[in-house]
């Protein structure tokens, strides 16, 4: 696997952008200069993230999300620890 994170990644296994290997390494996301831990999906090239909203769930049992636009920075957490 490369040292650069994917351009688009989703935490849901149902998504075509789900990547189990990348998620296992740990992904850090900084959105608008602030590190976020509630990111469900991101796209670097389009400049957006989907953030989970509280503990509310949709009818399929997935977290409710809010799409926010802005600069996105992503890195692998295991690289930062080394």
Secondary structure by P-SEA (a helix, b strand, c coil): cccccccccccccccccccaaaaaabbbbbccccccccccccccccbbbbbbcccccccccccbbbbbbcbbbbbbcccccc
